[in-house]
Amino acid sequence: MNELIFIAQSSAIALGSLVALWLGKEALVAFICMLSVLSNFFVLKQISLCGLQSTAAESFSIGAILGLHLLQEYFGSKIAKKAIWICFFCLFLYITVSQMHLWYTPGAFDIQHNHFHSLLQFTPRIAFASLFSYFFVHTFDRYLYQQWLKKFGHSHLVWRNYALLSLSQLLDTILFTFLGLWGLVHNATHIIIVCYITKMAAILITTPFVALSKKIYKNRSS
């Protein structure tokens, strides 16, 4: 059942990127920011996919990079660079205010504080790992995307998207695991392998939607 939900969720996020593309660059920036924040929230939930233990956030991470690719492909590198900084600001603000939210003393009849505490608590190490890996990976992805765009032009969009997603998510998985989880988990290598396999599955699901983006953008511009 989890596998079907994973496919449906990944497809829904990919479809959402096309709707955001149709609405324009501002919608794509908002889409990327939203997924970046959600990926850090839902990473706390552990799920089983095909017998492997993973997090429920991989589709959101892939969707954020996919949105960044569409932003660069159709609106240029300048807005993509700005989007990275906007997302970084949103992510930093989310981590900051979520911790401040936990400082409130719950009322006598409150029954939700413990649930909020479980969901919103971040250790400084996890917060740093999340922010650093986000900024580094998105900057790396934007730079490499521009280099490939100069070399190949706007051809081979699906291939470029698939290859760059694969590289950037491998880097993201390694960075976050070593910065945030090294020494806290029994086998960091196992975490990297399982998370990357899950991300590759999400990439395979979402990549075909990229082929539709040209038609979406063409119809939007006509």
VOBA-1610 file (N, C-alpha, C; in pm, whole numbers, padded with zeros to 5 digits, always signed):
BEGIN
Met+00082-00120+00000Met+00000+00000+00000Met+00086+00127+00000Asn+00195+00125+00081Asn+00285+00240+00084Asn+00343+00271-00053Glu+00372+00164-00128Glu+00431+00184-00260Glu+00336+00260-00354Leu+00208+00226-00348Leu+00109+00294-00432Leu+00094+00441-00391Ile+00096+00463-00260Ile+00086+00600-00209Ile+00208+00681-00253Phe+00324+00618-00248Phe+00449+00684-00288Phe+00443+00725-00435Ile+00394+00635-00520Ile+00382+00666-00663Ile+00283+00779-00685Ala+00169+00771-00615Ala+00066+00875-00630Ala+00117+01010-00579Gln+00186+01010-00467Gln+00238+01134-00411Gln+00343+01197-00502Ser+00436+01116-00551Ser+00540+01166-00641Ser+00479+01222-00769Ser+00378+01153-00821Ser+00311+01200-00942Ser+00236+01331-00917Ala+00170+01340-00802Ala+00096+01461-00768Ala+00190+01581-00755Ile+00308+01561-00696Ile+00405+01669-00683Ile+00458+01710-00820Ala+00487+01612-00906Ala+00534+01643-01041Ala+00428+01718-01120Leu+00303+01675-01105Leu+00193+01745-01171Leu+00180+01887-01117Gly+00203+01902-00987Gly+00200+02035-00926Gly+00305+02127-00984Ser+00421+02072-01019Ser+00526+02154-01080Ser+00482+02207-01216Leu+00405+02127-01290Leu+00355+02172-01421Leu+00249+02280-01405Val+00164+02266-01303Val+00063+02369-01276Val+00133+02499-01237Ala+00237+02488-01154Ala+00313+02607-01113Ala+00379+02672-01234Leu+00432+02590-01325Leu+00492+02642-01448Leu+00389+02719-01529Trp+00269+02665-01538Trp+00161+02730-01611Trp+00127+02866-01549Leu+00131+02873-01416Leu+00096+02996-01345Leu+00206+03101-01353Gly+00330+03058-01378Gly+00439+03154-01394Gly+00553+03135-01296Lys+00657+03217-01313Lys+00778+03201-01232Lys+00754+03224-01083Glu+00662+03316-01050Glu+00634+03339-00908Glu+00575+03215-00843Ala+00488+03146-00915Ala+00427+03024-00862Ala+00532+02914-00847Leu+00627+02908-00940Leu+00734+02808-00930Leu+00822+02834-00809Val+00854+02961-00783Val+00934+02994-00665Val+00861+02954-00538Ala+00731+02986-00532Ala+00650+02948-00416Ala+00644+02796-00401Phe+00631+02726-00513Phe+00626+02580-00515Phe+00755+02521-00457Ile+00869+02573-00499Ile+00998+02524-00451Ile+01013+02549-00301Cys+00975+02671-00257Cys+00986+02704-00115Cys+00898+02613-00030Met+00774+02591-00075Met+00681+02508-00001Met+00736+02366+00015Leu+00787+02308-00094Leu+00839+02172-00089Leu+00964+02162-00004Ser+01047+02266-00005Ser+01168+02265+00077Ser+01132+02260+00225Val+01032+02337+00265Val+00989+02336+00405Val+00922+02203+00439Leu+00835+02155+00351Leu+00764+02029+00377Leu+00860+01911+00386Ser+00965+01912+00305Ser+01060+01801+00309Ser+01129+01793+00444Asn+01154+01909+00507Asn+01217+01909+00639Asn+01118+01872+00749Phe+00990+01891+00724Phe+00889+01853+00822Phe+00859+01703+00815Phe+00839+01652+00693Phe+00798+01513+00677Phe+00913+01413+00686Val+01036+01464+00693Val+01151+01373+00705Val+01147+01297+00837Leu+01068+01347+00932Leu+01059+01281+01062Leu+00979+01151+01058Lys+00897+01134+00954Lys+00814+01013+00946Lys+00889+00903+00873Gln+00897+00787+00934Gln+00963+00671+00875Gln+00860+00578+00813Ile+00888+00531+00692Ile+00796+00441+00622Ile+00873+00322+00565Ser+00799+00221+00526Ser+00857+00103+00464Ser+00816+00098+00318Leu+00914+00089+00228Leu+00889+00079+00085Leu+00962-00043+00030Cys+00886-00139-00016Cys+00944-00263-00071Cys+01039-00329+00029Gly+01003-00323+00155Gly+01084-00387+00258Gly+01199-00302+00309Leu+01219-00182+00252Leu+01327-00094+00293Leu+01271+00020+00377Gln+01343+00055+00483Gln+01300+00164+00570Gln+01350+00297+00515Ser+01259+00389+00492Ser+01293+00518+00436Ser+01214+00627+00507Thr+01234+00752+00464Thr+01155+00862+00517Thr+01043+00894+00419Ala+00948+00973+00464Ala+00834+01010+00380Ala+00857+01143+00309Ala+00985+01186+00300Ala+01014+01320+00248Ala+01084+01321+00114Glu+01119+01204+00061Glu+01201+01201-00060Glu+01131+01265-00180Ser+01002+01243-00194Ser+00928+01301-00307Ser+00931+01453-00304Phe+00930+01510-00183Phe+00932+01655-00169Phe+01068+01712-00209Ser+01175+01643-00172Ser+01310+01687-00210Ser+01327+01685-00361Ile+01280+01577-00424Ile+01290+01566-00569Ile+01206+01674-00636Gly+01087+01699-00583Gly+00998+01800-00641Gly+01059+01939-00636Ala+01129+01971-00527Ala+01191+02102-00514Ala+01298+02123-00621Ile+01383+02023-00642Ile+01486+02033-00745Ile+01423+02036-00884Leu+01318+01956-00904Leu+01247+01957-01033Leu+01193+02097-01062Gly+01134+02161-00962Gly+01084+02296-00980Gly+01195+02394-01014Leu+01312+02376-00952Leu+01427+02461-00981Leu+01474+02442-01124His+01471+02318-01173His+01508+02291-01311His+01414+02360-01409Leu+01286+02352-01383Leu+01188+02417-01471Leu+01204+02568-01468Leu+01238+02621-01351Leu+01258+02765-01338Leu+01376+02810-01423Gln+01484+02734-01419Gln+01602+02768-01499Gln+01578+02748-01648Glu+01508+02642-01681Glu+01486+02607-01821Glu+01406+02715-01893Tyr+01304+02767-01826Tyr+01209+02856-01894Tyr+01216+03002-01851Phe+01281+03031-01737Phe+01284+03169-01690Phe+01425+03221-01662Gly+01525+03135-01673Gly+01663+03181-01662Gly+01730+03155-01528Ser+01863+03171-01529Ser+01944+03141-01411Ser+01930+03246-01302Lys+01905+03371-01341Lys+01898+03479-01244Lys+01784+03457-01144Ile+01665+03423-01194Ile+01551+03400-01105Ile+01571+03272-01025Ala+01642+03172-01083Ala+01669+03048-01010Ala+01761+03074-00891Lys+01862+03159-00913Lys+01953+03195-00804Lys+01877+03267-00693Lys+01790+03359-00732Lys+01710+03431-00634Lys+01618+03336-00558Ala+01562+03237-00630Ala+01473+03140-00567Ala+01546+03059-00459Ile+01672+03026-00484Ile+01751+02951-00386Ile+01764+03031-00257Trp+01791+03160-00268Trp+01805+03245-00150Trp+01671+03261-00079Ile+01564+03276-00156Ile+01431+03288-00095Ile+01396+03161-00019Cys+01425+03046-00079Cys+01397+02917-00013Cys+01482+02900+00112Phe+01607+02942+00103Phe+01696+02932+00219Phe+01641+03017+00334Phe+01594+03138+00300Phe+01535+03226+00401Phe+01411+03162+00462Cys+01323+03104+00377Cys+01201+03040+00427Cys+01233+02922+00517Leu+01333+02844+00478Leu+01372+02728+00557Leu+01431+02770+00691Phe+01516+02872+00688Phe+01575+02924+00812Phe+01468+02980+00905Leu+01374+03055+00846Leu+01266+03113+00926Leu+01177+03004+00985Tyr+01149+02901+00906Tyr+01067+02789+00955Tyr+01133+02722+01076Ile+01262+02694+01064Ile+01333+02630+01175Ile+01334+02720+01298Thr+01356+02850+01277Thr+01363+02944+01389Thr+01229+02959+01460Val+01124+02991+01385Val+00995+03018+01449Val+00931+02891+01504Ser+00963+02775+01444Ser+00908+02651+01498Ser+00966+02622+01637Gln+01093+02659+01656Gln+01152+02641+01789Gln+01094+02742+01888Met+01070+02864+01841Met+01008+02964+01927Met+00866+02924+01966His+00798+02857+01874His+00662+02811+01903His+00660+02716+02022Leu+00767+02636+02035Leu+00773+02539+02144Leu+00802+02604+02278Trp+00847+02730+02277Trp+00876+02799+02403Trp+00749+02839+02477Tyr+00637+02847+02406Tyr+00512+02883+02473Tyr+00479+02781+02582Thr+00436+02832+02696Thr+00388+02744+02801Thr+00245+02704+02767Pro+00219+02574+02751Pro+00083+02532+02711Pro-00020+02565+02818Gly-00142+02591+02773Gly-00251+02619+02865Gly-00294+02496+02942Ala-00374+02516+03042Ala-00416+02407+03130Ala-00495+02300+03055Phe-00564+02341+02948Phe-00647+02246+02875Phe-00585+02202+02742Asp-00460+02242+02721Asp-00393+02205+02597Asp-00355+02057+02597Ile-00383+01991+02485Ile-00346+01849+02473Ile-00256+01825+02351Gln-00214+01935+02285Gln-00138+01921+02160Gln+00011+01952+02174His+00051+02011+02284His+00190+02058+02296His+00291+01945+02277Asn+00266+01832+02338Asn+00361+01721+02326Asn+00373+01673+02182His+00262+01677+02109His+00266+01637+01968His+00346+01738+01886Phe+00323+01868+01913Phe+00400+01971+01844Phe+00548+01958+01877His+00578+01926+02000His+00718+01912+02043His+00786+01798+01967Ser+00715+01688+01951Ser+00772+01574+01879Ser+00796+01606+01732Leu+00706+01684+01673Leu+00714+01714+01530Leu+00810+01827+01496Leu+00821+01926+01584Leu+00893+02048+01550Leu+01031+02060+01612Gln+01064+01973+01704Gln+01194+01987+01768Gln+01306+01954+01669Phe+01408+02037+01668Phe+01528+02014+01589Phe+01648+02021+01682Thr+01742+01930+01665Thr+01868+01949+01734Thr+01949+02048+01651Pro+02039+02124+01712Pro+02121+02218+01635Pro+02195+02151+01520Arg+02239+02029+01543Arg+02315+01958+01438Arg+02227+01928+01318Ile+02106+01880+01343Ile+02014+01847+01234Ile+01976+01974+01158Ala+01952+02081+01230Ala+01915+02208+01166Ala+02028+02258+01077Phe+02151+02253+01129Phe+02266+02297+01049Phe+02284+02209+00926Ala+02273+02078+00946Ala+02290+01986+00834Ala+02186+02011+00725Ser+02063+02038+00767Ser+01956+02064+00673Ser+01981+02191+00592Leu+02017+02299+00662Leu+02040+02427+00595Leu+02162+02422+00503Phe+02270+02363+00552Phe+02393+02359+00472Phe+02375+02272+00348Ser+02320+02152+00367Ser+02304+02062+00253Ser+02207+02120+00151Tyr+02100+02187+00200Tyr+02006+02251+00107Tyr+02077+02354+00020Phe+02147+02448+00085Phe+02209+02558+00010Phe+02318+02507-00083Phe+02402+02417-00034Phe+02513+02367-00114Phe+02462+02289-00235Val+02366+02198-00212Val+02317+02113-00320Val+02242+02193-00425His+02158+02287-00382His+02081+02367-00478His+02172+02460-00558Thr+02275+02514-00494Thr+02371+02597-00566Thr+02450+02515-00666Phe+02493+02396-00625Phe+02565+02305-00714Phe+02477+02266-00833Asp+02352+02234-00805Asp+02260+02193-00910Asp+02235+02306-01010Arg+02216+02427-00959Arg+02192+02542-01048Arg+02312+02568-01138Tyr+02433+02561-01080Tyr+02555+02586-01158Tyr+02572+02480-01267Leu+02558+02353-01229Leu+02577+02245-01326Leu+02469+02249-01433Tyr+02347+02285-01395Tyr+02238+02294-01493Tyr+02270+02400-01597Gln+02324+02512-01553Gln+02359+02619-01647Gln+02472+02577-01740Gln+02568+02504-01688Gln+02678+02457-01773Gln+02627+02361-01879Trp+02538+02271-01841Trp+02483+02177-01938Trp+02390+02247-02036Leu+02323+02353-01989Leu+02235+02428-02077Leu+02316+02499-02184Lys+02433+02550-02147Lys+02521+02614-02244Lys+02574+02513-02345Lys+02600+02392-02299Lys+02659+02291-02385Lys+02556+02226-02477Phe+02439+02194-02423Phe+02339+02120-02500Phe+02223+02208-02548Gly+02216+02333-02499Gly+02101+02416-02533Gly+01977+02362-02463His+01862+02383-02524His+01736+02337-02463His+01694+02199-02511Ser+01786+02129-02578Ser+01756+01993-02621Ser+01785+01894-02508His+01736+01772-02522His+01761+01664-02424His+01715+01703-02284Leu+01601+01772-02274Leu+01554+01820-02144Leu+01533+01706-02045Val+01467+01600-02089Val+01437+01488-01999Val+01566+01423-01950Trp+01660+01402-02041Trp+01787+01339-02004Trp+01865+01428-01908Arg+01871+01559-01935Arg+01942+01651-01848Arg+01880+01654-01709Asn+01748+01657-01704Asn+01679+01660-01575Asn+01706+01533-01495Tyr+01697+01418-01561Tyr+01720+01291-01493Tyr+01863+01282-01440Ala+01961+01318-01523Ala+02101+01306-01483Ala+02134+01401-01368Leu+02085+01525-01376Leu+02116+01622-01272Leu+02046+01590-01141Leu+01921+01544-01149Leu+01852+01502-01027Leu+01927+01388-00959Ser+01975+01295-01037Ser+02049+01180-00982Ser+02175+01225-00911Leu+02249+01317-00973Leu+02374+01366-00913Leu+02348+01450-00789Ser+02255+01544-00800Ser+02230+01635-00687Ser+02173+01562-00567Gln+02088+01463-00591Gln+02029+01391-00478Gln+02126+01294-00414Leu+02222+01244-00491Leu+02328+01162-00431Leu+02412+01249-00338Leu+02445+01370-00386Leu+02522+01463-00304Leu+02444+01503-00179Asp+02316+01532-00195Asp+02232+01572-00082Asp+02223+01462+00022Thr+02206+01338-00023Thr+02193+01224+00068Thr+02321+01204+00148Ile+02436+01211+00080Ile+02565+01191+00147Ile+02592+01303+00246Leu+02570+01428+00203Leu+02597+01542+00289Leu+02511+01539+00416Phe+02380+01524+00398Phe+02291+01527+00514Phe+02319+01411+00609Thr+02346+01294+00555Thr+02371+01177+00640Thr+02496+01197+00724Phe+02604+01246+00662Phe+02728+01261+00737Phe+02725+01382+00830Leu+02661+01490+00788Leu+02655+01609+00873Leu+02554+01594+00986Gly+02440+01531+00955Gly+02333+01525+01053Gly+02317+01395+01129Leu+02362+01284+01068Leu+02331+01154+01127Leu+02453+01071+01165Trp+02572+01110+01120Trp+02691+01031+01148Trp+02715+01020+01299Gly+02728+00898+01346Gly+02747+00875+01489Gly+02618+00858+01566Leu+02505+00894+01501Leu+02375+00879+01567Leu+02300+00756+01519Val+02341+00705+01403Val+02276+00587+01347Val+02375+00472+01344His+02321+00351+01341His+02407+00232+01346His+02491+00217+01221Asn+02431+00242+01105Asn+02501+00221+00978Asn+02467+00334+00881Ala+02555+00433+00874Ala+02530+00549+00788Ala+02529+00509+00640Thr+02612+00414+00604Thr+02618+00370+00465Thr+02484+00310+00422His+02424+00233+00511His+02293+00174+00482His+02188+00284+00462Ile+02193+00387+00545Ile+02099+00499+00533Ile+02114+00565+00397Ile+02239+00589+00355Ile+02265+00653+00226Ile+02210+00570+00112Ile+02236+00440+00114Ile+02193+00352+00006Ile+02041+00347-00004Val+01975+00328+00109Val+01829+00315+00109Val+01763+00446+00066Cys+01811+00558+00123Cys+01752+00688+00087Cys+01773+00719-00060Tyr+01890+00685-00111Tyr+01917+00716-00252Tyr+01833+00628-00345Ile+01814+00503-00308Ile+01728+00415-00388Ile+01586+00472-00393Thr+01537+00519-00278Thr+01403+00578-00273Thr+01395+00703-00359Lys+01498+00786-00352Lys+01501+00908-00433Lys+01506+00875-00582Met+01581+00774-00620Met+01589+00735-00761Met+01452+00687-00811Ala+01378+00620-00724Ala+01243+00576-00761Ala+01154+00698-00785Ala+01166+00798-00697Ala+01088+00921-00714Ala+01128+00994-00841Ile+01256+00994-00872Ile+01305+01059-00994Ile+01247+00992-01118Leu+01245+00858-01117Leu+01190+00785-01232Leu+01041+00814-01251Ile+00972+00833-01141Ile+00828+00862-01148Ile+00803+01003-01201Thr+00883+01099-01155Thr+00856+01240-01188Thr+00916+01284-01321Thr+01024+01220-01365Thr+01092+01265-01486Thr+01003+01269-01611Pro+00916+01169-01635Pro+00831+01178-01755Pro+00744+01304-01761Phe+00712+01360-01645Phe+00632+01483-01645Phe+00709+01600-01705Val+00843+01591-01700Val+00925+01698-01755Val+00902+01712-01905Ala+00879+01599-01972Ala+00855+01603-02116Ala+00732+01685-02150Leu+00636+01690-02058Leu+00513+01767-02082Leu+00534+01916-02058Ser+00643+01953-01991Ser+00662+02092-01954Ser+00677+02182-02076Lys+00740+02130-02183Lys+00756+02212-02304Lys+00621+02249-02363Lys+00532+02152-02366Lys+00399+02178-02419Lys+00321+02274-02330Ile+00336+02255-02197Ile+00269+02343-02102Ile+00317+02486-02120Tyr+00449+02504-02128Tyr+00504+02639-02142Tyr+00469+02701-02277Lys+00471+02620-02381Lys+00436+02670-02515Lys+00292+02717-02519Asn+00202+02638-02463Asn+00060+02676-02462Asn+00037+02799-02373Arg+00115+02808-02264Arg+00101+02923-02176Arg+00146+03050-02244Ser+00250+03041-02327Ser+00307+03158-02392Ser+00230+03200-02516Ser+00149+03108-02572Ser+00077+03138-02695Ser-00047+03223-02670
//
